Amino acid sequence: MEAIATPDVSIQLERDPLHERIAGYLQKLIADSHLEPGTQLPSRRELARKLRVSQATVSGAIRVLEQRGLVETKTGSGTYTVDGSSSAFAESMERLFHLNHCTLEDLITFREMIEPAIATLAARRATPEDLVELKTILMQVEEAYGRGDVDTSAIADAAFHEALALATHNSLVMAVAAGLQETMQSVLKAQDQAVISAYGRRDHRPIFDAVAGRHPARARAAMTEHVALFRSAMEQMARQAAES
C-alpha cells in the first residue's frame, strides 16, 4: 500500500514534550490528507529523517496516536491508520470508563445529561427513513422482551438508542451515543439481566411515538423517564446485593 508523503520540516523546541508535538503534527497530517483506514505511514526511520528528530521521539509520538485510536502498529509490517469513525470513538470511551475507574453512578449521570437531549434533537430532525428504522428496531425490542430473550433484547435496546442518535444527523452526537452504548453493554454484562429486562420492556414506545410525532418536549420527557427507570433498576440491584 502506498505510503503517505511527509514534508521536510524541522520541529523547534516548544513547551510541550517533543513526542507530543510530533504526534499532533502527524495527527493533523492524517486528518488533512483524508486517509482511508489501512493506509500505511512512512517507517519510523523515514519519519525521523524527514522531521529531523530521533527514532525514539517518533516511537513516542506513534504511541500517543495509538492511545488516541488513530493508528495501529503491526509487528513486522508497519504503522497504519485505523477507522476514525464512531466505532473507534466508542472503543476509546469504553477504555476511558474502565481505566479511569468510573462508577455506575457516573454512567447513569452521563445518560441523564445526554440521552434526553438526543431524543429532543431526533424529534426535530428525524427523516421518514429514520422513523422506519426506529420503528423496525422498536418492534424487535418489544418482541425480544416479550419472549424473555434477554440477550437479543439487550442488543436491540442498544440498537434503538444508536438509531435515535443517528436520527439527530449530528456526527458528534452519533459518536458519543455509540460510545455510551458500547460502555453500557460492557457494564451491564455483570448485572442482573432479569431486572434490566423488567425495566427495559416498558418504555421505548413513548420515546418513539414522541419522535415520530415531532414533539421534542415529549421526547425529552419520555427519555428522561426511561433513564429514571434504569436508575431505579440499578438501585434495586444494589439493594439486593447489599442484602445478600
C-alpha positions in Angstrom: 0.0 0.0 0.0 1.3 3.4 -0.9 2.8 5.4 2.0 1.8 9.0 2.5 4.3 11.7 1.7 5.7 13.9 4.5 7.1 17.4 4.1 10.7 18.0 5.1 10.3 20.2 8.2 12.2 20.9 11.3 10.3 20.9 14.6 11.5 23.5 17.0 11.6 23.1 20.8 8.4 24.4 22.5 6.7 23.9 25.8 5.1 20.5 25.1 7.2 17.4 25.1 8.7 16.9 21.6 7.0 13.5 21.0 3.6 15.0 21.8 4.2 17.8 19.3 5.2 15.3 16.7 2.1 13.3 17.5 0.0 16.5 16.9 1.7 17.1 13.6 1.1 13.6 12.4 -2.5 13.7 13.6 -3.0 16.9 11.5 -1.3 15.3 8.6 -3.6 12.2 8.8 -6.7 14.4 9.0 -5.7 16.9 6.3 -4.8 14.0 3.9 -8.2 12.4 4.4 -6.5 9.0 4.6 -8.5 5.8 4.3 -8.3 3.3 7.2 -5.5 0.9 6.5 -3.1 3.5 4.9 0.5 2.8 5.8 2.5 5.6 7.4 6.2 6.0 6.5 8.6 4.0 8.5 9.8 5.4 11.8 13.3 5.8 10.4 11.8 7.7 7.4 9.7 9.9 9.7 12.7 10.6 11.9 14.7 11.6 8.9 12.0 13.9 7.5 11.2 15.5 10.8 14.8 15.7 11.9 14.2 14.0 15.3 15.3 10.7 16.8 13.5 7.4 16.1 12.8 7.3 19.9 10.8 10.5 19.6 8.9 9.2 16.6 8.1 6.0 18.5 6.8 8.1 21.4 4.6 10.0 19.0 3.2 6.8 17.5 2.3 5.5 20.9 0.3 8.7 21.5 -1.5 8.2 18.3 -2.2 4.6 19.2 -3.7 5.7 22.5 -5.9 8.2 20.6 -7.1 5.3 18.4 -5.8 6.9 15.2 -3.2 4.3 14.2 -2.2 0.7 14.9 1.3 -0.9 14.6 1.5 -4.4 13.1 4.7 -6.2 14.1 7.0 -6.7 11.2 4.7 -4.7 8.9 4.4 -1.1 9.9 2.0 1.5 11.3 -1.4 2.0 9.7 -4.3 4.4 10.1 -7.4 2.9 11.6 -11.1 3.6 11.4 -11.7 7.1 12.8 -15.5 6.7 12.9 -17.8 6.5 15.8 -16.9 2.8 16.3 -13.3 3.8 17.1 -14.6 6.6 19.4 -16.8 4.0 21.2 -13.9 1.7 21.9 -11.9 4.7 23.3 -14.8 5.8 25.5 -15.2 2.3 26.9 -11.5 2.1 27.7 -11.7 5.5 29.3 -14.6 4.3 31.5 -12.7 1.3 32.8 -9.2 2.8 33.0 -10.4 5.8 35.0 -12.4 3.6 37.4 -15.6 5.4 36.6 -18.6 4.2 38.6 -22.1 3.1 37.6 -23.3 6.3 39.1 -21.0 8.2 36.7 -22.6 6.3 33.8 -26.2 6.9 34.9 -25.5 10.6 35.4 -24.0 10.8 31.9 -27.1 9.2 30.5 -29.3 11.6 32.3 -27.4 14.5 30.8 -27.0 13.2 27.2 -29.9 11.0 26.2 -32.9 13.4 26.8 -31.1 15.9 24.6 -30.6 13.2 21.9 -34.3 12.4 21.9 -35.1 16.1 21.7 -32.9 16.6 18.7 -34.1 13.4 17.0 -37.7 14.7 17.3 -36.7 17.8 15.3 -34.5 16.2 12.7 -35.6 12.6 12.1 -36.3 11.8 8.4 -39.0 9.4 7.3 -36.3 6.8 6.7 -35.1 7.3 10.3 -38.5 6.7 11.6 -38.9 3.5 9.6 -35.6 2.2 11.0 -36.6 3.2 14.6 -40.0 1.5 14.3 -38.4 -1.7 12.9 -35.9 -1.8 15.9 -38.7 -0.9 18.3 -40.6 -4.0 17.2 -37.5 -6.1 17.6 -37.1 -4.7 21.2 -40.7 -5.4 22.1 -40.7 -8.9 20.6 -37.4 -9.8 22.3 -38.6 -8.6 25.7 -42.0 -10.2 25.2 -40.5 -13.7 24.8 -37.9 -13.2 27.6 -34.9 -13.3 25.3 -32.5 -11.2 27.4 -29.5 -11.3 25.1 -31.5 -10.3 22.0 -33.4 -7.6 23.8 -30.1 -6.1 25.1 -28.8 -5.9 21.6 -32.0 -4.5 20.2 -32.2 -2.0 23.0 -28.7 -0.6 22.2 -29.6 -0.5 18.5 -32.7 1.6 19.3 -30.6 4.2 21.2 -28.0 4.3 18.4 -30.7 4.7 15.7 -32.1 7.5 17.8 -28.7 9.2 17.8 -28.4 8.7 14.0 -31.7 10.5 13.6 -30.1 13.6 15.0 -27.8 13.8 11.9 -25.0 15.2 14.1 -21.8 13.3 13.8 -20.6 14.2 17.3 -23.8 13.1 18.9 -23.6 9.8 17.0 -20.1 9.2 18.2 -20.9 9.9 21.8 -24.0 7.8 21.7 -22.1 4.9 20.1 -19.5 5.2 22.9 -22.2 5.3 25.6 -23.9 2.2 24.3 -20.6 0.3 24.0 -19.9 1.2 27.6 -23.4 0.3 28.7 -23.1 -3.2 27.1 -19.8 -3.7 28.8 -21.0 -2.7 32.3 -24.4 -4.4 32.1 -22.9 -7.8 31.3 -22.1 -8.1 35.0 -25.6 -7.0 36.2 -28.8 -9.0 36.9 -30.3 -9.3 33.4 -33.8 -10.1 34.7 -34.0 -6.8 36.5 -32.7 -4.9 33.4 -35.2 -6.8 31.2 -38.1 -5.8 33.5 -37.1 -2.1 33.3 -36.5 -2.1 29.5 -39.7 -3.6 28.2 -41.9 -0.8 29.4 -40.9 2.5 27.9 -39.3 2.5 24.5 -42.6 3.1 22.6 -43.4 6.5 24.2 -40.0 7.7 23.0 -40.6 6.5 19.5 -44.2 8.0 19.5 -42.9 11.4 20.6 -40.1 11.4 18.0 -42.4 10.2 15.2 -45.0 12.9 16.2 -42.4 15.6 16.1 -42.8 16.5 19.7 -39.4 17.5 21.1 -40.6 18.2 24.7 -42.5 14.9 24.9 -39.4 13.1 23.5 -37.3 14.6 26.2 -39.8 13.7 28.9 -40.1 10.2 27.7 -36.4 9.6 27.6 -36.0 11.2 31.0 -38.5 8.7 32.3 -36.6 5.9 30.5 -33.3 6.8 32.2 -35.0 7.3 35.5 -36.4 3.7 35.3 -32.9 2.5 34.5 -31.6 4.3 37.6 -34.3 2.6 39.7 -33.3 -0.8 38.3 -29.7 -0.3 39.1 -30.6 0.9 42.6 -32.7 -2.2 43.1 -29.9 -4.4 42.2 -27.5 -2.6 44.5 -30.0 -3.1 47.4 -30.3 -6.8 46.6 -26.6 -7.2 46.5 -26.2 -5.4 49.9 -28.9 -7.7 51.5 -27.4 -10.9 50.1 
